Amino acid sequence: MLRRERRCSSKNARRFSYSDANVSKGITWSKDTLFEYLENPKKYIPGTKMVFAGIKKPQERADLIAYLEQATK
């Protein structure tokens, strides 16, 4: 997942109905953007439809990103 997302931004993802806020942000996903986003999605993208509260602990976010990298090899 992360590998594929690195190459596409939220503006051109076709399989998901992104909010206008998400599209306007124009995110190109990387480890750094995902790390920041996962902490507080609504703060990272004001106006997003995302209902996920986020992952506050830095190590838990890092572990999730490492898992995604491993799982998408």
Steps between C-alpha positions, in 0.01 A plus 500: 500500500761755600711416198208569265391811688848649468439532130157658515356800667158540650404711200520214253387197700205354312365229726397716792270798536732743676360808671561837336735579790711193425517572129587865562785399731658310209693256715766282345531220753836414650613365836525855633157617382338178618670529840369853548153416364457195723553710812192715438327472158257786568781736595713397200207542260243743644157418360576134427222241521738265684355387831821332618625674817865425429788323673660725760807295593790554257628143538159355414485713184852394406410134559192529279698660219770232529229233484349658187840512335568136580151385399520668160838366390 
